Amino acid sequence: MSAIRNPKDFWAGLIYLGIGLAAFQLAQDYEMGSAVRMGPGYFPKVLAGLLGLIGLLALVRSFLRPGEAIGRLAWRAALLVLGATALFGLLVRGAGLALSLFVLVLVSAYASRQFRWRPTLLLALGLTVFSILVFSKGLGIPLPLWGSWFGG
């Protein structure tokens, strides 16, 4: 019999704690500063500490509160979302931001069991327009809307 009563909290806690500790280790060479005069390491170290604390709390909770077992991993959905992200990275220079974002949303949404074409196309269009307005126009990030494949 295992002492772990909530496997989801246990594994989530381990992941959070691991990422928090890794982030804290990576930020070790950055000067911390103070709350009034923050150095370059202040924000990453505080966030890493908070993430580690959340992980530690989830770990402790996994031994105290009962919970559900971890279900099967949805391989198809995970691969589609990861593939969509990789496809975005491959397409963004040649196809541009607009088409790459549109494809990213379509492929990612296809991972869902509730996938429907009409709402997905509307979502892809809306997110693409929103992202262009925020990142290209608002923040001035230098990504071409239409890439070299389209003469951009």
C-alpha positions as CSV (number, residue, x, y, z in Angstrom):
1,M,0.0,0.0,0.0
2,S,1.3,3.4,-0.9
3,A,1.4,6.4,1.4
4,I,0.5,8.6,-1.6
5,R,-3.2,9.3,-1.4
6,N,-3.5,11.7,-4.4
7,P,-1.2,10.7,-7.3
8,K,-2.1,13.8,-9.4
9,D,-1.0,16.2,-6.6
10,F,2.1,14.1,-6.1
11,W,3.3,14.2,-9.7
12,A,2.2,17.8,-10.2
13,G,4.1,18.8,-7.0
14,L,7.2,17.0,-8.2
15,I,7.1,18.7,-11.5
16,Y,6.6,22.2,-10.0
17,L,9.3,21.6,-7.4
18,G,11.7,20.3,-10.1
19,I,11.1,23.3,-12.4
20,G,11.3,25.7,-9.5
21,L,14.6,24.3,-8.3
22,A,16.0,24.2,-11.9
23,A,15.0,27.8,-12.5
24,F,16.5,28.9,-9.2
25,Q,19.8,27.1,-10.1
26,L,19.9,28.8,-13.5
27,A,19.4,32.2,-11.9
28,Q,22.2,31.7,-9.3
29,D,24.7,33.9,-11.3
30,Y,22.3,36.9,-11.4
31,E,22.5,39.5,-8.8
32,M,19.5,39.5,-6.5
33,G,19.3,43.1,-5.4
34,S,16.5,44.1,-3.0
35,A,12.8,44.7,-3.2
36,V,13.4,48.4,-3.6
37,R,16.3,48.1,-6.1
38,M,15.8,44.8,-7.9
39,G,18.7,43.1,-9.7
40,P,18.4,40.9,-12.7
41,G,18.0,37.8,-10.6
42,Y,15.3,39.1,-8.3
43,F,12.2,38.3,-10.4
44,P,13.4,34.9,-11.6
45,K,14.5,33.8,-8.1
46,V,11.2,35.0,-6.5
47,L,9.1,33.2,-9.2
48,A,11.3,30.0,-8.9
49,G,10.9,30.1,-5.1
50,L,7.1,30.5,-5.4
51,L,6.9,27.7,-7.9
52,G,9.0,25.5,-5.7
53,L,6.7,26.4,-2.7
54,I,3.6,25.5,-4.7
55,G,5.2,22.2,-5.6
56,L,6.1,21.5,-2.0
57,L,2.6,22.2,-0.8
58,A,1.2,20.0,-3.5
59,L,3.5,17.2,-2.5
60,V,2.5,17.5,1.2
61,R,-1.2,17.6,0.2
62,S,-0.7,14.4,-1.9
63,F,-0.1,12.5,1.3
64,L,-3.0,14.1,3.3
65,R,-6.0,14.3,0.9
66,P,-7.4,11.5,-1.2
67,G,-7.7,12.0,-4.9
68,E,-8.0,10.4,-8.3
69,A,-5.4,8.3,-10.0
70,I,-3.7,9.6,-13.1
71,G,-5.5,8.6,-16.2
72,R,-3.9,7.6,-19.5
73,L,-1.8,10.1,-21.4
74,A,-3.6,11.4,-24.5
75,W,-0.7,10.7,-26.9
76,R,-2.6,11.9,-30.0
77,A,-3.6,15.2,-28.5
78,A,-0.1,15.7,-27.0
79,L,1.6,15.0,-30.3
80,L,-0.8,17.3,-32.2
81,V,-0.2,20.2,-29.9
82,L,3.6,19.7,-29.9
83,G,3.5,19.2,-33.6
84,A,1.5,22.4,-34.1
85,T,4.1,24.3,-32.1
86,A,7.0,22.9,-34.1
87,L,5.1,23.6,-37.3
88,F,4.6,27.2,-36.3
89,G,8.4,27.5,-35.7
90,L,9.1,26.0,-39.1
91,L,6.5,28.2,-41.0
92,V,6.9,31.6,-39.4
93,R,9.8,32.8,-41.5
94,G,8.6,31.6,-44.8
95,A,4.8,31.9,-44.4
96,G,4.7,34.8,-42.0
97,L,3.0,35.4,-38.7
98,A,-0.6,35.5,-40.0
99,L,-0.6,32.1,-41.8
100,S,1.6,30.4,-39.1
101,L,-0.7,31.4,-36.3
102,F,-3.7,30.3,-38.2
103,V,-2.2,26.9,-38.8
104,L,-1.1,26.7,-35.2
105,V,-4.6,27.2,-33.9
106,L,-6.2,24.8,-36.5
107,V,-3.7,21.9,-35.8
108,S,-3.9,22.4,-32.0
109,A,-7.7,22.6,-31.9
110,Y,-7.8,19.3,-34.0
111,A,-6.4,17.6,-30.9
112,S,-9.7,18.1,-29.1
113,R,-12.5,15.6,-29.1
114,Q,-14.9,18.5,-29.5
115,F,-13.2,19.7,-32.7
116,R,-15.7,21.4,-35.1
117,W,-14.6,23.2,-38.3
118,R,-16.7,26.4,-38.1
119,P,-15.9,27.4,-34.5
120,T,-12.3,26.5,-35.0
121,L,-11.9,28.6,-38.2
122,L,-13.6,31.5,-36.4
123,L,-11.3,31.0,-33.4
124,A,-8.2,30.8,-35.6
125,L,-9.2,34.0,-37.4
126,G,-9.9,35.9,-34.2
127,L,-6.7,34.8,-32.5
128,T,-4.7,35.6,-35.6
129,V,-6.1,39.1,-35.8
130,F,-5.8,39.7,-32.1
131,S,-2.1,38.5,-32.1
132,I,-1.2,40.6,-35.1
133,L,-2.8,43.7,-33.4
134,V,-1.0,43.0,-30.1
135,F,2.4,41.7,-31.1
136,S,3.0,43.4,-34.5
137,K,1.1,46.6,-34.2
138,G,1.0,47.2,-30.4
139,L,4.4,45.9,-29.3
140,G,6.2,46.3,-32.6
141,I,7.7,42.8,-32.7
142,P,9.5,42.6,-36.0
143,L,7.8,39.5,-37.5
144,P,6.5,39.8,-41.0
145,L,2.8,39.3,-41.4
146,W,3.4,37.5,-44.7
147,G,6.7,35.8,-45.1
148,S,9.2,35.4,-48.0
149,W,7.0,32.8,-49.7
150,F,4.5,35.5,-50.4
151,G,6.9,38.3,-51.2
152,G,6.8,39.7,-47.6
